[in-house]
């Protein structure tokens, strides 16, 4: 499915899928991709989000509140 993605994009999507599974969410949502981006140590999107004050922990706590059934 990800054959046209860069290695970084594949890592983001893998992290997003893992987050959705860990939270027992039935669907992969943009919020999971968002946290997948925040989980990266490098990359423009990750640096931008972190510069705005967004943190992995904050988004993870918010995701725990959402029911994706």
Secondary structure, 3 states (H helix, E strand, C coil): CCCCCCHHHHHHHHHHHHHHHHCCCCCCCHHHHHHHHHCCCCCHHHHHHHHCCCCHHHHHHHHHHCCCC
